[in-house]
Amino acid sequence: MNMNQIINMVVRMFMRKVINKGVNAGIDYATRRGAKNGETGAGQGDLSQGAKDTGRRARQAAKAMRKIGRM
């Protein structure tokens, strides 16, 4: 294994972690839309729970796609 391959491997590992954090942060931000300071109005509890579930499923789908892409 030459030096170029080692550097590429380290850069890919770093970029994967950074991109994953960015994707997760974006999904979390999108699921929290409409709520200010963690507060929800009356009747929005179900909506925010549904948004959280959707965000969780989106993260799982993104994780599965990354796993498939590595094969």
Secondary structure, DSSP 8 states (H G I E B T S, - for coil): --HHHHHHHHHHHHHHHHHHHHHHHHHHHHHTTT-BTTB--TT-HHHHHHHHHHHHHHHHHHHHHHHHHH-
